[in-house]
Amino acid sequence: MGATLGIDTTILLGSLLLVGAVLTAALAARKGGRLRIPGALLFLGLGMLAGDDGFGFAAFGPGDAELVRNIGAGALLLILFEGGLTTKPTDLRLAATPGGLLATVGVVITAGITAFGIWLFLDVDPVTAALIGAVVASTDAAAVFSVMRTTPLPRKVAALLRLESGANDPVAIMLTLGLITVVQAGDVGPLDWAMFAALQLLGGAAVGLVVGYGGARLLARVELGIEGLYPIVALGIGGIAYGAAAYVGASGFFAIYLAGLMIGGLVPRHRRAIRSFHEASANAAEVGLFLLLGLLVFPSQLLDVAGPALLVAGVLILVARPAAVMICSLGARLSWQEQAVVSWGGLRGAVPIVLATFPLTAGIEDAPAIFDVVFFVVLVSVLVQGSTLLPLIRRLDLDSEAPAWSPVAEALPLDGIDVDLVEVFVSQELPICGRTLEELPSLEASLVAAVVRGDRVIIPTGSTRLEAGDVLLLTSQREGRAVDRFSAWARGESPAAPAAGSDGPGDEVVSEGPARTGEQLRPDEPDEPGRA
């Protein structure tokens, strides 16, 4: 007699791989190590080791490309949704223009230059060269976010990379699908390309913003009773955004990212619970996706494409990417050092590999070779760029460690209690700048809990004088719109009559700095520097 199921062994081996991968990656990336090996590389390596060319624990091959593509797409949705949720309003202010250009025009420039290099140096027809260029053109949210969690990137650079990697997948998908259609049909004209691109980007943006805003309003108003239900509803809203966009032929990937962006910015009351859940989900999806993609590859076949793949990687990393960054950052006031870090920080990862399965499932003649080349390029990108990004940042004197007050602020879990915590950025032109707290109008049922000045936290008294650049942490009873009252107070207006146009807890206190309520406050530096 027995009570086993056919899936039992798979669950056991998968769980062992999962735990082993995470622990290995955490040890490799621990602070103080001489070389931080990116977790994505280790996950890919363990997947390859467990596959047919390794110990043979799992059998995947080209025939499983469609299954892997579908699973990979699901994992990418979780990763992109979490990327939107954790994108700060300050990220948008700092890097909206260069990030948006890199996510659109930059992808086309990168694909074009890479394709031209492949066509020039390798014996490849133009359409195949263009297809490879399109597949590797976008940076990968999973790989970039993973590196950002343990690398002290400068604030503006981190914001730019986050926005770009979260929003550039639709253009790469559009180029890849369009080129596959060219190979299969051969009658796609410029007008067809223009209409396809407009529907993908504009349609995805419209659906994502509408569904995201509606979902945010729902989450802000509905009372579910159990805190753990809000992240599940948020996930459902993200799924609706993706599905609705895909239904009308638009980019579901762009839609779900924008839906996450709206929810992250407009739902302060349950933001901590929603983010914590989706950060864990995205981490699990990232690990599982890289393990799965590793299982699909036969390492013995990579040697056959090593030479061409190294050339593709060289053109992509050393020529195409820097050219795209330089062109798209014109007018963005990025120093050459910051441009160098943005160029080097544009890692390739799961997205190009998942896109490389599209030609396989479409029956393109050179699809297996394209997949192997793309996989090798991703290995080179993650290994070389991911491992040397931190030394490069330090070499250029751009490392920006998290302020000392961050752990203190994170120790204030406000969800579930009837108190709001608001952050106010003191700029030079605000009336409160240069005055002591006792000189300012009092706020009923409110308290200035701390003043963050540089890397110091000051416990304020009445004689504490506010300086430009200070960040005030204020607590208030959860009555009405605390952000509105504090905004009026900071501008020298009557707290009882907040400025017109405020729209609730997600609004900014001042244009120069963030205002967030009911969440774990973090500085405008790279998010969660200690997250594994």
C-alpha positions as CSV (number, residue, x, y, z in Angstrom):
1,M,0.0,0.0,0.0
2,G,1.1,3.6,-0.6
3,A,-0.3,7.0,-0.3
4,T,2.0,8.9,-2.7
5,L,1.2,11.1,-5.6
6,G,3.0,11.3,-8.9
7,I,4.0,14.9,-8.2
8,D,5.6,14.2,-4.8
9,T,9.1,13.8,-6.1
10,T,8.8,16.9,-8.2
11,I,7.7,18.9,-5.2
12,L,10.6,17.5,-3.1
13,L,13.3,18.2,-5.8
14,G,11.8,21.6,-6.6
15,S,11.7,22.7,-3.0
16,L,15.3,21.5,-2.5
17,L,16.4,23.5,-5.5
18,L,14.5,26.6,-4.3
19,V,15.9,26.6,-0.8
20,G,19.4,25.8,-2.1
21,A,19.3,28.5,-4.7
22,V,18.1,31.2,-2.3
23,L,20.6,30.3,0.4
24,T,23.5,30.1,-2.1
25,A,22.6,33.5,-3.6
26,A,22.3,35.1,-0.2
27,L,25.7,33.9,0.8
28,A,27.3,34.9,-2.5
29,A,25.8,38.4,-2.3
30,R,26.3,39.1,1.4
31,K,27.7,42.5,2.3
32,G,31.4,42.6,2.6
33,G,32.1,39.9,0.1
34,R,34.8,40.7,-2.5
35,L,32.6,39.6,-5.4
36,R,28.8,39.7,-5.3
37,I,27.6,36.9,-7.6
38,P,24.2,37.9,-8.9
39,G,21.4,35.5,-7.7
40,A,20.0,35.2,-11.2
41,L,23.2,33.6,-12.4
42,L,23.2,31.1,-9.6
43,F,19.6,30.2,-10.2
44,L,20.3,29.7,-13.9
45,G,23.3,27.6,-13.0
46,L,21.4,25.4,-10.6
47,G,18.7,24.9,-13.2
48,M,21.2,23.8,-15.8
49,L,22.9,21.5,-13.2
50,A,19.5,19.8,-12.5
51,G,18.7,19.4,-16.2
52,D,19.4,16.7,-18.7
53,D,23.0,17.8,-19.2
54,G,23.6,17.7,-15.4
55,F,22.1,15.3,-12.9
56,G,19.0,14.7,-15.0
57,F,16.5,15.5,-12.2
58,A,14.2,17.2,-14.7
59,A,13.7,16.7,-18.4
60,F,13.0,19.8,-20.5
61,G,13.7,20.4,-24.1
62,P,12.7,22.5,-27.2
63,G,9.3,20.7,-27.1
64,D,8.6,22.3,-23.8
65,A,9.2,25.8,-25.1
66,E,5.5,26.7,-25.1
67,L,5.0,25.5,-21.5
68,V,8.1,27.5,-20.4
69,R,6.9,30.5,-22.3
70,N,3.5,30.5,-20.5
71,I,5.0,29.9,-17.1
72,G,7.6,32.6,-17.7
73,A,5.0,35.1,-18.8
74,G,3.1,34.5,-15.5
75,A,6.3,35.0,-13.5
76,L,7.1,38.2,-15.4
77,L,3.6,39.5,-14.5
78,L,4.3,39.2,-10.8
79,I,7.7,40.8,-11.2
80,L,6.4,43.7,-13.2
81,F,3.4,44.3,-10.9
82,E,5.8,44.4,-7.9
83,G,8.0,46.8,-9.8
84,G,5.1,49.2,-10.3
85,L,4.0,48.9,-6.7
86,T,7.4,49.8,-5.4
87,T,8.1,52.7,-7.9
88,K,8.0,55.9,-5.9
89,P,6.5,59.2,-7.0
90,T,10.0,60.7,-6.6
91,D,11.3,58.1,-9.2
92,L,8.9,59.6,-11.7
93,R,10.0,63.2,-11.0
94,L,13.7,62.3,-11.1
95,A,13.7,60.1,-14.2
96,A,10.4,60.2,-16.1
97,T,11.8,61.7,-19.3
98,P,15.1,59.7,-19.7
99,G,13.4,56.6,-18.3
100,G,10.5,56.8,-20.7
101,L,12.8,57.5,-23.7
102,L,15.1,54.5,-22.8
103,A,12.0,52.3,-22.4
104,T,10.8,53.1,-25.9
105,V,13.3,54.8,-28.2
106,G,16.2,53.3,-26.4
107,V,14.9,49.8,-27.1
108,V,14.6,50.5,-30.8
109,I,18.1,52.0,-30.9
110,T,19.6,49.1,-29.0
111,A,17.9,46.5,-31.2
112,G,18.9,48.4,-34.4
113,I,22.6,48.7,-33.5
114,T,22.8,45.2,-32.3
115,A,21.1,43.8,-35.4
116,F,23.4,45.8,-37.6
117,G,26.5,44.4,-35.8
118,I,25.2,40.9,-36.1
119,W,24.5,41.3,-39.8
120,L,27.9,43.0,-40.4
121,F,30.1,40.5,-38.5
122,L,28.2,37.2,-38.8
123,D,26.8,35.2,-41.7
124,V,23.2,35.9,-40.8
125,D,20.3,37.2,-42.9
126,P,18.9,40.7,-42.0
127,V,15.6,39.5,-40.5
128,T,17.3,36.9,-38.2
129,A,19.8,39.5,-37.1
130,A,16.9,41.9,-36.4
131,L,15.1,39.2,-34.5
132,I,18.1,38.6,-32.2
133,G,18.5,42.3,-31.7
134,A,14.9,42.7,-30.7
135,V,14.9,39.8,-28.3
136,V,18.0,41.1,-26.4
137,A,17.1,44.8,-26.6
138,S,15.2,45.3,-23.3
139,T,16.7,45.3,-19.9
140,D,15.2,42.8,-17.5
141,A,13.1,43.9,-14.5
142,A,13.9,40.7,-12.6
143,A,17.7,41.0,-13.0
144,V,17.8,44.8,-12.5
145,F,15.6,44.8,-9.4
146,S,17.5,41.9,-7.9
147,V,20.9,43.8,-8.3
148,M,19.3,47.1,-7.1
149,R,18.3,45.5,-3.8
150,T,21.9,44.8,-2.8
151,T,23.7,47.6,-4.7
152,P,23.9,51.2,-3.4
153,L,23.0,53.0,-6.6
154,P,22.7,56.8,-6.8
155,R,19.1,58.0,-6.4
156,K,18.6,59.3,-9.9
157,V,20.3,56.3,-11.5
158,A,18.2,53.8,-9.5
159,A,15.0,55.7,-10.4
160,L,16.0,55.6,-14.1
161,L,16.9,51.9,-14.2
162,R,13.7,51.0,-12.3
163,L,11.5,52.9,-14.6
164,E,13.2,51.7,-17.7
165,S,13.3,48.0,-16.8
166,G,9.7,48.1,-15.7
167,A,8.4,49.7,-18.8
168,N,10.6,48.6,-21.7
169,D,9.3,45.1,-22.2
170,P,6.3,46.0,-24.3
171,V,8.5,47.6,-27.0
172,A,10.8,44.5,-27.1
173,I,7.7,42.2,-27.3
174,M,6.3,44.4,-30.0
175,L,9.4,44.2,-32.1
176,T,9.8,40.5,-31.5
177,L,6.2,39.6,-32.5
178,G,6.3,42.0,-35.4
179,L,9.5,40.4,-36.8
180,I,8.1,36.9,-36.3
181,T,5.1,38.0,-38.4
182,V,7.5,39.3,-41.1
183,V,9.2,36.0,-41.2
184,Q,5.9,34.1,-41.4
185,A,3.9,36.4,-43.6
186,G,6.4,38.6,-45.3
187,D,3.9,41.4,-46.1
188,V,4.1,43.7,-43.1
189,G,4.5,47.3,-44.1
190,P,5.4,50.5,-42.2
191,L,1.7,51.4,-41.6
192,D,1.1,47.9,-40.0
193,W,4.1,48.5,-37.7
194,A,2.9,51.9,-36.7
195,M,-0.7,50.7,-35.9
196,F,0.7,47.7,-34.0
197,A,3.0,49.9,-31.9
198,A,0.3,52.4,-31.2
199,L,-2.2,49.8,-30.1
200,Q,0.4,48.0,-27.9
201,L,1.7,51.1,-26.1
202,L,-1.2,53.5,-26.1
203,G,-3.8,50.7,-25.5
204,G,-1.7,49.2,-22.7
205,A,-1.2,52.6,-21.1
206,A,-4.9,53.4,-21.2
207,V,-6.1,50.1,-19.8
208,G,-3.4,50.0,-17.1
209,L,-4.2,53.5,-15.9
210,V,-7.9,53.1,-15.9
211,V,-7.9,49.7,-14.2
212,G,-5.2,50.7,-11.8
213,Y,-7.0,53.9,-10.8
214,G,-10.3,52.1,-10.4
215,G,-8.6,49.3,-8.4
216,A,-6.9,51.9,-6.2
217,R,-10.1,53.6,-5.4
218,L,-11.7,50.2,-4.6
219,L,-8.8,49.2,-2.3
220,A,-8.9,52.6,-0.5
221,R,-12.6,52.4,0.2
222,V,-13.5,48.8,0.7
223,E,-13.4,47.2,4.2
224,L,-12.4,43.5,3.9
225,G,-11.8,43.0,7.6
226,I,-8.7,40.8,7.1
227,E,-5.5,42.6,6.2
228,G,-4.2,39.6,4.2
229,L,-7.1,40.0,1.7
230,Y,-6.0,43.3,0.3
231,P,-2.8,42.0,-1.4
232,I,-4.9,39.3,-3.0
233,V,-7.4,41.8,-4.4
234,A,-4.5,43.9,-5.6
235,L,-3.2,40.9,-7.5
236,G,-6.6,40.3,-9.0
237,I,-6.7,43.9,-10.2
238,G,-3.3,43.5,-11.8
239,G,-4.5,40.4,-13.6
240,I,-7.6,42.2,-14.8
241,A,-5.3,45.0,-16.3
242,Y,-3.2,42.4,-18.1
243,G,-6.1,40.4,-19.3
244,A,-8.2,43.4,-20.5
245,A,-5.2,44.8,-22.4
246,A,-4.4,41.5,-24.0
247,Y,-8.1,41.1,-25.0
248,V,-8.1,44.3,-27.0
249,G,-4.7,43.5,-28.5
250,A,-2.7,45.9,-26.4
251,S,0.4,45.3,-24.2
252,G,-0.7,43.5,-21.0
253,F,2.8,43.7,-19.7
254,F,2.7,47.5,-19.8
255,A,-0.8,47.6,-18.4
256,I,0.0,45.5,-15.3
257,Y,3.1,47.6,-14.6
258,L,1.0,50.8,-14.7
259,A,-1.7,49.3,-12.6
260,G,0.8,48.5,-10.0
261,L,2.2,52.0,-10.2
262,M,-1.3,53.4,-9.6
263,I,-2.1,51.1,-6.7
264,G,1.3,51.8,-5.1
265,G,0.8,55.5,-5.2
266,L,-2.9,55.8,-4.3
267,V,-3.5,53.2,-1.6
268,P,-1.6,54.3,1.5
269,R,-3.7,52.6,4.2
270,H,-2.7,49.0,3.2
271,R,0.4,49.8,1.2
272,R,2.8,48.0,3.5
273,A,0.8,44.7,3.5
274,I,0.3,44.8,-0.3
275,R,4.0,45.5,-0.9
276,S,5.2,42.9,1.5
277,F,3.1,40.2,-0.1
278,H,4.1,41.1,-3.6
279,E,7.7,41.5,-2.8
280,A,7.7,37.9,-1.6
281,S,5.7,36.8,-4.6
282,A,8.1,38.5,-7.0
283,N,11.1,37.0,-5.3
284,A,9.6,33.6,-5.6
285,A,8.7,34.2,-9.2
286,E,12.2,35.4,-10.0
287,V,13.9,32.4,-8.4
288,G,11.5,29.9,-10.0
289,L,11.7,31.5,-13.4
290,F,15.5,31.5,-13.6
291,L,15.6,27.9,-12.4
292,L,13.0,26.9,-15.0
293,L,14.9,28.6,-17.8
294,G,18.1,26.9,-16.7
295,L,16.3,23.5,-17.0
296,L,15.4,24.4,-20.7
297,V,19.1,24.8,-21.7
298,F,21.6,22.1,-22.7
299,P,25.0,23.5,-21.6
300,S,26.8,21.2,-24.1
301,Q,25.1,23.1,-27.0
302,L,26.2,26.5,-25.7
303,L,29.8,25.8,-26.8
304,D,28.7,25.7,-30.4
305,V,27.4,29.3,-30.2
306,A,30.0,30.7,-27.8
307,G,31.9,32.7,-30.5
308,P,28.9,34.3,-32.2
309,A,27.2,34.9,-28.8
310,L,30.3,36.6,-27.4
311,L,30.3,38.9,-30.4
312,V,26.6,39.7,-30.0
313,A,27.2,40.4,-26.2
314,G,30.1,42.7,-27.0
315,V,28.1,44.7,-29.6
316,L,25.1,44.9,-27.2
317,I,27.0,45.8,-24.0
318,L,29.8,47.9,-25.3
319,V,28.2,49.7,-28.3
320,A,24.4,49.5,-28.6
321,R,23.6,50.1,-24.9
322,P,25.9,53.1,-24.3
323,A,24.7,54.7,-27.6
324,A,21.1,54.3,-26.5
325,V,21.8,55.7,-23.0
326,M,23.8,58.7,-24.4
327,I,21.1,59.6,-27.0
328,C,18.1,59.2,-24.6
329,S,19.7,61.1,-21.7
330,L,20.4,64.2,-23.7
331,G,19.1,67.1,-21.6
332,A,18.7,64.9,-18.5
333,R,21.8,66.4,-16.8
334,L,23.4,63.0,-16.2
335,S,27.2,63.1,-15.7
336,W,29.3,60.8,-17.8
337,Q,29.8,58.7,-14.6
338,E,26.1,58.3,-14.2
339,Q,25.6,57.5,-17.9
340,A,28.3,54.8,-17.5
341,V,26.5,53.2,-14.5
342,V,23.2,53.3,-16.4
343,S,24.8,51.7,-19.4
344,W,26.5,49.0,-17.3
345,G,23.4,48.5,-15.1
346,G,21.1,47.5,-18.0
347,L,21.2,43.8,-17.3
348,R,19.6,41.2,-19.5
349,G,17.9,38.3,-17.9
350,A,14.6,36.4,-17.9
351,V,12.7,38.6,-20.4
352,P,15.1,38.0,-23.3
353,I,15.1,34.3,-22.6
354,V,11.4,34.2,-22.5
355,L,11.2,36.2,-25.7
356,A,13.6,33.7,-27.3
357,T,11.0,31.0,-26.8
358,F,8.6,32.9,-29.1
359,P,10.5,31.9,-32.3
360,L,10.6,28.3,-31.0
361,T,6.9,28.1,-30.5
362,A,6.3,29.9,-33.9
363,G,8.4,27.3,-35.8
364,I,11.1,29.8,-37.0
365,E,13.8,27.8,-38.8
366,D,16.8,29.2,-36.9
367,A,14.9,29.4,-33.6
368,P,17.0,26.8,-31.6
369,A,20.2,28.7,-32.5
370,I,18.6,32.0,-31.7
371,F,17.6,30.7,-28.2
372,D,21.1,29.4,-27.5
373,V,22.7,32.7,-28.6
374,V,20.3,34.7,-26.4
375,F,20.8,32.5,-23.4
376,F,24.6,32.8,-23.7
377,V,24.3,36.6,-24.0
378,V,22.2,36.7,-20.9
379,L,24.8,34.6,-19.0
380,V,27.5,37.0,-20.1
381,S,25.4,40.1,-19.1
382,V,24.5,38.8,-15.7
383,L,27.9,37.4,-14.9
384,V,30.0,40.3,-16.2
385,Q,27.8,43.3,-15.6
386,G,26.0,42.1,-12.5
387,S,29.3,41.1,-10.8
388,T,31.2,44.3,-11.6
389,L,28.5,46.9,-11.2
390,L,29.3,47.6,-7.6
391,P,33.0,47.9,-8.1
392,L,32.3,50.3,-11.0
393,I,30.0,52.4,-8.8
394,R,32.7,52.6,-6.2
395,R,35.4,53.3,-8.8
396,L,33.4,56.2,-10.1
397,D,32.7,57.4,-6.5
398,L,28.9,57.1,-7.0
399,D,28.1,54.7,-4.2
400,S,25.2,55.9,-2.0
401,E,24.6,53.9,1.1
402,A,21.2,54.0,2.7
403,P,20.9,56.7,5.4
404,A,21.2,55.7,9.0
405,W,17.6,56.5,9.8
406,S,16.2,53.9,7.4
407,P,16.1,51.0,9.9
408,V,14.5,53.2,12.5
409,A,11.7,54.3,10.1
410,E,11.1,50.7,9.0
411,A,10.5,49.7,12.7
412,L,7.2,51.7,12.7
413,P,4.5,49.4,11.5
414,L,1.4,51.7,11.2
415,D,-1.1,49.5,9.3
416,G,-3.8,48.3,11.6
417,I,-3.6,51.2,14.1
418,D,-5.5,54.5,13.9
419,V,-2.4,56.7,13.2
420,D,-1.0,58.3,10.1
421,L,2.7,58.9,9.5
422,V,3.5,61.6,7.0
423,E,6.9,62.6,5.6
424,V,7.4,66.3,4.7
425,F,10.4,67.5,2.6
426,V,11.5,71.0,3.7
427,S,12.6,73.0,0.6
428,Q,14.2,76.5,0.6
429,E,11.1,78.3,-0.6
430,L,8.6,76.9,2.0
431,P,7.6,79.3,4.8
432,I,8.5,76.8,7.4
433,C,12.2,76.8,6.3
434,G,14.5,78.7,8.7
435,R,11.9,78.9,11.5
436,T,11.8,77.1,14.8
437,L,9.0,74.7,15.6
438,E,7.7,76.9,18.4
439,E,7.3,79.8,15.9
440,L,5.1,77.7,13.6
441,P,1.3,77.4,13.9
442,S,0.3,74.3,15.9
443,L,-1.4,71.3,14.4
444,E,-4.1,69.8,16.5
445,A,-3.8,66.1,17.3
446,S,-0.4,66.0,15.5
447,L,3.2,65.7,16.5
448,V,6.6,66.3,14.8
449,A,8.2,63.0,15.8
450,A,11.6,63.4,14.2
451,V,13.7,65.6,11.9
452,V,16.0,63.8,9.5
453,R,19.0,66.0,8.6
454,G,21.5,64.3,6.4
455,D,22.5,61.1,8.1
456,R,21.3,62.2,11.5
457,V,17.9,61.9,13.2
458,I,17.0,64.8,15.5
459,I,14.4,64.4,18.3
460,P,12.9,67.9,18.0
461,T,12.1,70.5,20.6
462,G,10.4,73.8,20.3
463,S,13.8,75.5,19.6
464,T,14.7,73.2,16.7
465,R,15.1,75.3,13.6
466,L,14.2,73.7,10.3
467,E,16.7,73.8,7.5
468,A,16.4,73.3,3.7
469,G,16.7,69.6,3.0
470,D,15.3,68.4,6.3
471,V,12.7,65.6,6.2
472,L,10.0,65.9,8.9
473,L,8.2,62.8,10.2
474,L,4.9,63.8,11.6
475,T,2.3,61.6,13.3
476,S,-1.4,62.4,13.4
477,Q,-4.7,60.8,14.4
478,R,-6.3,59.2,11.4
479,E,-9.0,61.8,10.9
480,G,-9.7,63.3,7.5
481,R,-6.9,63.9,5.2
482,A,-3.7,64.3,7.1
483,V,-1.6,65.0,4.0
484,D,-3.9,67.9,3.1
485,R,-3.5,69.5,6.5
486,F,0.3,69.0,6.6
487,S,0.6,70.4,3.0
488,A,-1.3,73.5,4.0
489,W,0.8,73.9,7.2
490,A,4.0,73.6,5.2
491,R,2.9,76.2,2.7
492,G,1.9,78.6,5.4
493,E,-1.8,78.2,4.7
494,S,-4.6,77.5,7.1
495,P,-4.5,73.7,8.1
496,A,-8.2,73.8,8.2
497,A,-8.5,74.8,4.6
498,P,-6.1,72.7,2.6
499,A,-5.1,73.8,-0.9
500,A,-7.5,72.9,-3.7
501,G,-6.7,70.0,-5.9
502,S,-5.6,67.6,-3.2
503,D,-6.8,64.2,-3.8
504,G,-6.3,62.2,-0.6
505,P,-3.5,60.3,1.0
506,G,-1.5,59.6,-2.1
507,D,-0.8,63.3,-2.9
508,E,2.6,64.9,-2.6
509,V,3.2,67.4,0.2
510,V,5.4,69.6,-1.8
511,S,6.6,69.3,-5.4
512,E,10.2,68.8,-4.4
513,G,9.7,65.9,-2.0
514,P,7.5,62.9,-1.3
515,A,4.5,62.6,1.0
516,R,3.3,59.2,2.1
517,T,1.0,58.1,4.9
518,G,0.5,54.8,6.6
519,E,3.5,53.0,5.2
520,Q,7.0,52.1,6.1
521,L,8.9,55.2,5.2
522,R,12.1,54.9,3.2
523,P,14.5,57.5,1.9
524,D,14.7,58.4,-1.8
525,E,17.7,56.1,-2.2
526,P,17.7,52.6,-3.7
527,D,14.8,50.6,-2.3
528,E,15.4,47.9,0.3
529,P,19.2,47.8,0.1
530,G,19.3,44.8,2.4
531,R,16.7,42.6,0.7
532,A,18.0,39.2,-0.4
